[in-house]
Every structure is written in C-alpha cells, then in structure tokens.
Amino acid sequence: MVKTLFCSGALVALLVVLPGRAEAATYEVGPGKTYANIGDVPLESLAAGDTMLIYYRATPYKEKFVIAARGTPTSP
C-alpha cells in the first residue's frame, strides 16, 4: 500500500514538474530569414527558453512589440 502511494505520488510530481514543451524555439527575424519583420513572430506563443534573433537590415525595424512571457532561472 505504501509503495503504491509512493509510486502514484512520484508520477504526479513528475507530471507537474515536466514542462509542456520538450524544446525551446528559435525565431529568426531579418532578410532571408523565416520572419521578415518582428511583428511576424508569434509573440503570444513565446515561452521560457525561446530565443528571438533579430538580424541587421539596411532599413531599420520600426516596430513596437511586447513580450509577455516569464523565463525561469534555467530558461531565461
């Protein structure tokens, strides 16, 4: 009985601790990249560990954007 409770508790703890996503995503913005403009990136989907790389282009990026996600100490 005690062993069953321990295994059940360990399984629940493992499911709570594991993140919903297996890998962090990298979003590249710039000429010849997946996203031409910063606003093209799905900013509402950013999560801890994700990276947005904004590359130089001759025409400045004239955009405002907000990132409303929280990082963690291990995945800023």
The first five atom37 places (N, CA, C, CB, O) and aatype in JSON, in Angstrom:
{
  "aatype": [12, 19, 11, 16, 10, 13, 4, 15, 7, 0, 10, 19, 0, 10, 10, 19, 19, 10, 14, 7, 1, 0, 6, 0, 0, 16, 18, 6, 19, 7, 14, 7, 11, 16, 18, 0, 2, 9, 7, 3, 19, 14, 10, 6, 15, 10, 0, 0, 7, 3, 16, 12, 10, 9, 18, 18, 1, 0, 16, 14, 18, 11, 6, 11, 13, 19, 9, 0, 0, 1, 7, 16, 14, 16, 15, 14],
  "atom_mask": [
    [1, 1, 1, 1, 1],
    [1, 1, 1, 1, 1],
    [1, 1, 1, 1, 1],
    [1, 1, 1, 1, 1],
    [1, 1, 1, 1, 1],
    [1, 1, 1, 1, 1],
    [1, 1, 1, 1, 1],
    [1, 1, 1, 1, 1],
    [1, 1, 1, 0, 1],
    [1, 1, 1, 1, 1],
    [1, 1, 1, 1, 1],
    [1, 1, 1, 1, 1],
    [1, 1, 1, 1, 1],
    [1, 1, 1, 1, 1],
    [1, 1, 1, 1, 1],
    [1, 1, 1, 1, 1],
    [1, 1, 1, 1, 1],
    [1, 1, 1, 1, 1],
    [1, 1, 1, 1, 1],
    [1, 1, 1, 0, 1],
    [1, 1, 1, 1, 1],
    [1, 1, 1, 1, 1],
    [1, 1, 1, 1, 1],
    [1, 1, 1, 1, 1],
    [1, 1, 1, 1, 1],
    [1, 1, 1, 1, 1],
    [1, 1, 1, 1, 1],
    [1, 1, 1, 1, 1],
    [1, 1, 1, 1, 1],
    [1, 1, 1, 0, 1],
    [1, 1, 1, 1, 1],
    [1, 1, 1, 0, 1],
    [1, 1, 1, 1, 1],
    [1, 1, 1, 1, 1],
    [1, 1, 1, 1, 1],
    [1, 1, 1, 1, 1],
    [1, 1, 1, 1, 1],
    [1, 1, 1, 1, 1],
    [1, 1, 1, 0, 1],
    [1, 1, 1, 1, 1],
    [1, 1, 1, 1, 1],
    [1, 1, 1, 1, 1],
    [1, 1, 1, 1, 1],
    [1, 1, 1, 1, 1],
    [1, 1, 1, 1, 1],
    [1, 1, 1, 1, 1],
    [1, 1, 1, 1, 1],
    [1, 1, 1, 1, 1],
    [1, 1, 1, 0, 1],
    [1, 1, 1, 1, 1],
    [1, 1, 1, 1, 1],
    [1, 1, 1, 1, 1],
    [1, 1, 1, 1, 1],
    [1, 1, 1, 1, 1],
    [1, 1, 1, 1, 1],
    [1, 1, 1, 1, 1],
    [1, 1, 1, 1, 1],
    [1, 1, 1, 1, 1],
    [1, 1, 1, 1, 1],
    [1, 1, 1, 1, 1],
    [1, 1, 1, 1, 1],
    [1, 1, 1, 1, 1],
    [1, 1, 1, 1, 1],
    [1, 1, 1, 1, 1],
    [1, 1, 1, 1, 1],
    [1, 1, 1, 1, 1],
    [1, 1, 1, 1, 1],
    [1, 1, 1, 1, 1],
    [1, 1, 1, 1, 1],
    [1, 1, 1, 1, 1],
    [1, 1, 1, 0, 1],
    [1, 1, 1, 1, 1],
    [1, 1, 1, 1, 1],
    [1, 1, 1, 1, 1],
    [1, 1, 1, 1, 1],
    [1, 1, 1, 1, 1]
  ],
  "atom_positions": [
    [[0.82, -1.19, 0.0], [0.0, 0.0, 0.0], [0.87, 1.26, 0.0], [-0.94, 0.0, 1.21], [0.62, 2.19, -0.77]],
    [[1.89, 1.3, 0.87], [2.77, 2.45, 0.96], [3.55, 2.61, -0.35], [3.74, 2.31, 2.15], [3.74, 3.73, -0.83]],
    [[4.0, 1.47, -0.91], [4.76, 1.52, -2.16], [3.88, 2.06, -3.3], [5.29, 0.11, -2.52], [4.36, 2.83, -4.12]],
    [[2.62, 1.68, -3.36], [1.7, 2.16, -4.38], [1.47, 3.65, -4.24], [0.37, 1.41, -4.29], [1.46, 4.37, -5.24]],
    [[1.28, 4.14, -3.02], [1.09, 5.56, -2.79], [2.33, 6.35, -3.19], [0.75, 5.82, -1.32], [2.23, 7.43, -3.77]],
    [[3.52, 5.82, -2.87], [4.76, 6.48, -3.23], [4.9, 6.59, -4.75], [5.96, 5.74, -2.64], [5.26, 7.64, -5.27]],
    [[4.62, 5.5, -5.45], [4.72, 5.49, -6.92], [3.71, 6.46, -7.53], [4.49, 4.07, -7.47], [4.04, 7.18, -8.48]],
    [[2.5, 6.49, -7.01], [1.48, 7.4, -7.52], [1.89, 8.85, -7.27], [0.11, 7.12, -6.87], [1.74, 9.7, -8.16]],
    [[2.4, 9.14, -6.09], [2.84, 10.49, -5.76], [4.02, 10.91, -6.62], [0.0, 0.0, 0.0], [4.09, 12.07, -7.05]],
    [[4.94, 10.0, -6.87], [6.1, 10.31, -7.71], [5.66, 10.6, -9.14], [7.12, 9.15, -7.69], [6.2, 11.5, -9.78]],
    [[4.7, 9.85, -9.65], [4.2, 10.07, -11.0], [3.52, 11.42, -11.12], [3.23, 8.95, -11.39], [3.75, 12.14, -12.09]],
    [[2.7, 11.78, -10.16], [2.03, 13.08, -10.17], [3.06, 14.2, -10.1], [1.03, 13.19, -9.0], [2.95, 15.19, -10.83]],
    [[4.05, 14.07, -9.23], [5.09, 15.1, -9.11], [5.85, 15.24, -10.42], [6.06, 14.76, -7.97], [6.17, 16.36, -10.83]],
    [[6.14, 14.15, -11.07], [6.86, 14.18, -12.34], [6.05, 14.89, -13.41], [7.21, 12.77, -12.79], [6.6, 15.67, -14.18]],
    [[4.77, 14.62, -13.48], [3.92, 15.26, -14.48], [3.77, 16.76, -14.22], [2.54, 14.6, -14.48], [3.64, 17.53, -15.17]],
    [[3.79, 17.17, -12.97], [3.66, 18.58, -12.65], [4.96, 19.31, -12.96], [3.28, 18.76, -11.16], [4.93, 20.45, -13.43]],
    [[6.08, 18.69, -12.7], [7.38, 19.33, -12.88], [7.78, 19.4, -14.36], [8.43, 18.58, -12.1], [8.41, 20.38, -14.77]],
    [[7.44, 18.41, -15.15], [7.83, 18.41, -16.55], [7.17, 19.56, -17.29], [7.48, 17.08, -17.22], [5.97, 19.8, -17.12]],
    [[7.93, 20.27, -18.12], [7.34, 21.36, -18.91], [6.43, 20.82, -19.99], [8.43, 22.23, -19.53], [6.52, 19.66, -20.39]],
    [[5.54, 21.68, -20.47], [4.61, 21.28, -21.52], [5.28, 21.11, -22.87], [0.0, 0.0, 0.0], [4.76, 20.42, -23.74]],
    [[6.44, 21.75, -23.05], [7.14, 21.68, -24.32], [8.48, 21.02, -24.11], [7.3, 23.08, -24.94], [9.14, 21.24, -23.09]],
    [[8.89, 20.22, -25.07], [10.13, 19.49, -24.95], [11.34, 20.37, -25.28], [10.11, 18.27, -25.84], [12.4, 20.22, -24.67]],
    [[11.2, 21.27, -26.24], [12.32, 22.06, -26.68], [11.94, 23.54, -26.78], [12.85, 21.56, -28.02], [10.78, 23.88, -27.01]],
    [[12.94, 24.38, -26.6], [12.73, 25.81, -26.81], [12.8, 26.1, -28.3], [13.78, 26.65, -26.01], [13.49, 25.4, -29.05]],
    [[12.1, 27.13, -28.72], [12.07, 27.5, -30.14], [12.99, 28.69, -30.38], [10.62, 27.84, -30.58], [13.22, 29.51, -29.49]],
    [[13.52, 28.77, -31.6], [14.31, 29.92, -32.02], [13.62, 30.57, -33.19], [15.77, 29.5, -32.39], [13.3, 29.91, -34.18]],
    [[13.38, 31.86, -33.08], [12.71, 32.63, -34.14], [13.74, 33.6, -34.73], [11.46, 33.41, -33.59], [14.3, 34.42, -34.01]],
    [[13.98, 33.5, -36.03], [14.94, 34.35, -36.7], [14.2, 35.4, -37.52], [15.88, 33.53, -37.59], [13.33, 35.08, -38.33]],
    [[14.58, 36.67, -37.31], [13.92, 37.79, -37.98], [14.97, 38.54, -38.8], [13.23, 38.75, -36.94], [16.03, 38.88, -38.3]],
    [[14.65, 38.78, -40.06], [15.56, 39.57, -40.89], [15.51, 39.15, -42.34], [0.0, 0.0, 0.0], [14.75, 38.25, -42.7]],
    [[16.32, 39.79, -43.17], [16.35, 39.47, -44.59], [16.75, 38.01, -44.83], [17.31, 40.41, -45.31], [17.78, 37.55, -44.34]],
    [[15.94, 37.31, -45.59], [16.22, 35.91, -45.91], [15.94, 34.94, -44.79], [0.0, 0.0, 0.0], [16.23, 33.75, -44.92]],
    [[15.39, 35.41, -43.68], [15.08, 34.53, -42.53], [13.6, 34.14, -42.57], [15.41, 35.24, -41.18], [12.85, 34.61, -43.43]],
    [[13.2, 33.3, -41.66], [11.82, 32.82, -41.61], [10.83, 33.96, -41.45], [11.64, 31.83, -40.46], [9.77, 33.95, -42.08]],
    [[11.17, 34.95, -40.63], [10.28, 36.08, -40.37], [10.96, 37.36, -40.86], [9.93, 36.19, -38.86], [12.08, 37.66, -40.45]],
    [[10.29, 38.1, -41.73], [10.86, 39.34, -42.28], [10.79, 40.49, -41.28], [10.13, 39.73, -43.57], [11.67, 41.35, -41.25]],
    [[9.74, 40.51, -40.46], [9.5, 41.6, -39.51], [9.32, 41.04, -38.1], [8.26, 42.43, -39.92], [8.93, 39.88, -37.93]],
    [[9.6, 41.85, -37.11], [9.44, 41.42, -35.73], [7.99, 41.04, -35.45], [9.9, 42.52, -34.76], [7.73, 40.06, -34.75]],
    [[7.05, 41.81, -35.99], [5.63, 41.54, -35.78], [5.14, 40.24, -36.4], [0.0, 0.0, 0.0], [4.04, 39.79, -36.1]],
    [[5.94, 39.63, -37.27], [5.56, 38.36, -37.88], [5.77, 37.18, -36.93], [6.35, 38.14, -39.16], [5.18, 36.11, -37.12]],
    [[6.6, 37.36, -35.92], [6.87, 36.3, -34.95], [5.64, 36.12, -34.06], [8.14, 36.64, -34.08], [5.06, 37.12, -33.63]],
    [[5.23, 34.89, -33.78], [4.07, 34.69, -32.89], [4.45, 35.0, -31.43], [3.55, 33.23, -33.0], [4.66, 34.09, -30.62]],
    [[4.52, 36.28, -31.12], [4.99, 36.72, -29.81], [4.13, 36.19, -28.66], [5.01, 38.22, -29.76], [4.63, 35.97, -27.56]],
    [[2.84, 35.99, -28.94], [1.96, 35.49, -27.88], [2.27, 34.04, -27.51], [0.5, 35.6, -28.31], [1.8, 33.54, -26.49]],
    [[3.06, 33.36, -28.35], [3.4, 31.96, -28.1], [4.78, 31.79, -27.46], [3.35, 31.19, -29.39], [5.16, 30.66, -27.14]],
    [[5.53, 32.87, -27.27], [6.86, 32.74, -26.69], [6.78, 32.2, -25.28], [7.59, 34.09, -26.69], [5.87, 32.53, -24.51]],
    [[7.74, 31.35, -24.94], [7.76, 30.74, -23.62], [9.2, 30.76, -23.1], [7.2, 29.28, -23.65], [10.12, 31.1, -23.83]],
    [[9.37, 30.39, -21.86], [10.69, 30.35, -21.25], [11.64, 29.52, -22.1], [10.62, 29.79, -19.83], [11.31, 28.4, -22.5]],
    [[12.81, 30.06, -22.36], [13.82, 29.35, -23.14], [13.8, 29.67, -24.62], [0.0, 0.0, 0.0], [14.77, 29.37, -25.31]],
    [[12.73, 30.27, -25.12], [12.66, 30.63, -26.54], [13.63, 31.78, -26.82], [11.22, 31.03, -26.94], [13.93, 32.59, -25.94]],
    [[14.12, 31.84, -28.06], [15.05, 32.88, -28.46], [14.54, 33.55, -29.72], [16.46, 32.3, -28.69], [14.09, 32.88, -30.65]],
    [[14.6, 34.88, -29.74], [14.26, 35.62, -30.95], [15.52, 36.35, -31.39], [13.06, 36.64, -30.7], [16.01, 37.24, -30.7]],
    [[16.04, 35.96, -32.55], [17.25, 36.55, -33.1], [16.84, 37.58, -34.15], [18.19, 35.47, -33.7], [16.19, 37.23, -35.14]],
    [[17.21, 38.83, -33.94], [16.86, 39.9, -34.87], [18.14, 40.33, -35.58], [16.19, 41.12, -34.12], [19.06, 40.86, -34.96]],
    [[18.18, 40.08, -36.89], [19.37, 40.36, -37.69], [19.32, 41.76, -38.29], [19.51, 39.33, -38.79], [18.26, 42.35, -38.47]],
    [[20.5, 42.27, -38.59], [20.64, 43.58, -39.21], [19.98, 43.6, -40.58], [22.12, 43.96, -39.32], [20.01, 42.62, -41.33]],
    [[19.39, 44.74, -40.9], [18.94, 45.02, -42.25], [19.15, 46.51, -42.5], [17.44, 44.6, -42.46], [19.15, 47.31, -41.57]],
    [[19.32, 46.87, -43.76], [19.61, 48.26, -44.11], [18.49, 49.21, -43.68], [19.83, 48.38, -45.61], [18.76, 50.32, -43.23]],
    [[17.24, 48.77, -43.81], [16.09, 49.55, -43.37], [15.81, 49.23, -41.9], [14.83, 49.26, -44.27], [15.61, 48.07, -41.55]],
    [[15.8, 50.24, -41.04], [15.57, 49.96, -39.61], [14.21, 49.3, -39.36], [15.68, 51.25, -38.8], [13.24, 49.52, -40.1]],
    [[14.16, 48.51, -38.3], [12.88, 47.95, -37.86], [12.14, 49.07, -37.14], [13.08, 46.69, -36.92], [12.63, 49.59, -36.14]],
    [[10.99, 49.44, -37.63], [10.19, 50.5, -36.99], [8.92, 49.86, -36.44], [9.84, 51.65, -38.01], [7.82, 50.1, -36.93]],
    [[9.11, 49.07, -35.41], [8.0, 48.33, -34.82], [8.09, 48.42, -33.3], [8.01, 46.84, -35.28], [9.17, 48.56, -32.74]],
    [[6.96, 48.35, -32.68], [6.89, 48.23, -31.23], [6.34, 46.84, -30.95], [5.99, 49.36, -30.59], [5.46, 46.35, -31.65]],
    [[6.87, 46.21, -29.91], [6.36, 44.89, -29.56], [6.5, 44.67, -28.07], [7.1, 43.79, -30.35], [7.33, 45.29, -27.4]],
    [[5.69, 43.78, -27.56], [5.68, 43.45, -26.14], [5.85, 41.94, -26.01], [4.37, 43.93, -25.44], [5.2, 41.17, -26.71]],
    [[6.72, 41.55, -25.13], [6.87, 40.13, -24.82], [6.32, 39.94, -23.41], [8.38, 39.65, -24.93], [6.87, 40.47, -22.45]],
    [[5.26, 39.2, -23.31], [4.61, 38.99, -22.02], [4.75, 37.53, -21.6], [3.11, 39.39, -22.09], [3.76, 36.83, -21.41]],
    [[5.98, 37.1, -21.44], [6.25, 35.73, -21.0], [7.28, 35.8, -19.89], [6.75, 34.84, -22.18], [8.06, 36.75, -19.81]],
    [[7.28, 34.8, -19.04], [8.23, 34.76, -17.95], [9.24, 33.65, -18.21], [7.52, 34.55, -16.6], [8.88, 32.55, -18.64]],
    [[10.47, 33.96, -17.95], [11.5, 32.96, -18.02], [11.65, 32.29, -16.67], [0.0, 0.0, 0.0], [10.94, 32.59, -15.72]],
    [[12.58, 31.39, -16.62], [12.92, 30.74, -15.36], [14.43, 30.89, -15.17], [12.49, 29.21, -15.36], [15.12, 31.28, -16.11]],
    [[14.95, 30.6, -14.01], [16.4, 30.72, -13.81], [17.21, 29.87, -14.8], [16.77, 30.33, -12.39], [18.31, 30.25, -15.18]],
    [[16.68, 28.74, -15.2], [17.4, 27.88, -16.14], [17.04, 28.14, -17.59], [17.14, 26.44, -15.81], [17.78, 27.72, -18.48]],
    [[15.92, 28.8, -17.85], [15.5, 29.14, -19.21], [15.03, 30.59, -19.24], [14.37, 28.19, -19.69], [13.83, 30.87, -19.21]],
    [[15.99, 31.52, -19.3], [15.61, 32.93, -19.26], [14.82, 33.37, -20.49], [16.84, 33.8, -19.12], [14.42, 34.53, -20.59]]
  ]
}
